[in-house]
Amino acid sequence: MIDDIPTCDELISRIVSGAEELITERLGGMVERALEPLPTT
């Protein structure tokens, strides 16, 4: 049964939020390392 019919904006926001959460939880260490500045010589 469908209880919730979100607008397109709400649906996209939910998808993006879910993706961000998954990336943060599962790939957090990789993301943090990728954001670190490169060493300068």
C-alpha positions in Angstrom: 0.0 0.0 0.0 1.3 3.5 -0.9 1.1 5.8 2.1 3.3 8.6 0.9 3.5 10.3 -2.5 6.3 12.8 -2.3 6.8 15.7 -4.7 9.7 15.3 -7.2 11.8 17.7 -5.0 11.2 15.7 -1.9 11.9 12.4 -3.7 15.2 13.6 -5.0 16.1 15.1 -1.6 15.5 11.7 0.0 17.6 9.9 -2.6 20.5 12.3 -2.2 20.3 12.2 1.6 20.3 8.4 1.5 23.3 8.4 -0.9 25.2 10.8 1.3 24.5 8.7 4.4 25.7 5.5 2.7 28.9 7.2 1.4 29.6 8.7 4.8 29.1 5.4 6.7 30.7 3.0 4.3 33.4 5.1 2.5 34.0 7.8 5.1 37.7 7.0 5.5 38.2 7.2 1.8 36.3 10.4 1.4 38.3 12.0 4.3 41.6 11.1 2.7 40.5 12.3 -0.7 39.7 15.7 0.8 43.1 16.1 2.4 45.4 18.5 0.6 48.2 17.0 -1.4 51.7 17.3 0.1 53.8 20.1 -1.4 57.4 19.6 -2.3 
